[in-house]
Amino acid sequence: MEETEMATTLGEIAEKTLDIVKEREEETMEEEEKVEVNAAEGGGSEEEGASEDDGAEFYSNAELIGFCSADSESLKTLKNLAVRRGGSLTIPCFYDEKYKSDRKYWCKVRDWINCKIVAYTNTSGRTSVTDHPTQNMFTVELKSLQDSDSGYYWCVVEITGGSDDCDYVYLIVSSDPAVSVMNSSVNGQEGGSVIVQCFYSAEYKKEKRNWCRFKDKCFLGGRTNTSQNSAVLVTDYGKGSVSVEMRGLQKSDAGWYWFSAGDVGVTVHLTVTERPSKETTCSGTEKPKESQQFCLSHN
């Protein structure tokens, strides 16, 4: 795929994402006006009730903007992700080398007013955050997701003595997600191939479908050579399903990918293992069993 075409594809996705954010912000402003009127009439505010929620940590709207550098290129994740109700999802958050030793956390935004820290690095439970410093990334694993888990979240790197670094993602949980995959984690061997089955709902039939590698490139329909020996073959059946076949796998192909329809995506992790060595035996048939010689050949 040409670089100009790839840039256009990612640009369209970014533009649609921005439209969604603006729309959500307008809705939030309307809600805030209602809260102010309610408070003026003696009804209290949402913030008063939120501060008592299980002792969770919150930030005011002003602090949310100030404590977090959301326009930074030092921390990046995906923007709009879909998952089926009751399912699980793993979200990768990539950071700069300088953040290897800093603590990371996952934060849920509430109406752009309050931010609740859900989990810190190396915690476990329904939400777990795991740091992978050798890969300059941390992952957020979400389990048993329900509709109430939908909303905006932040991948955050905690910066001592300064503003934290972050990037947001919008999560949509529903009984019929816009996009989904058969398996969110696939394994293959060097030189082998893997197939990922992807699905999209009828409302996204006219939207452009993409298979992308995070922070790298996107692949449209047809065959794309990714290196001297590996290739990606994307077959769009046009009936709610897309098949992605990755052939001639190499170790460098391992990592995070995502399938998207329009501006909504779902993550897939690919693991590539070494091809097992092929063992053959060479023996002298005329020698006693205990003195037979063996040799190994490796491909």
Secondary structure, 3 states (H helix, E strand, C coil): CCHHHHHHHHHHHHHHHHHHHHHHHHHHHHHHHHHHHHHHCCCCCHHHHHCCCCCCCCCCHHHHHHCEECCCCCEECCCEEEEECCCCEEEEEEECHHHCCCCEEEEEEECCCEEEEEEEECECCCEEEEEEHHHCEEEEEECCCCHHHCEEEEEEECCCCCCEEEEEEEEEEECCCCEEECCCEEEEECCCCEEEEEEECHHHCCCCEEEEECCCCEECCEEEECCCCCEEEEEECCCCEEEEEEECCCHHHCEEEEEEECCEEEEEEEEEECCCCCCCCCCCCCCCHHHCCCCCCCC
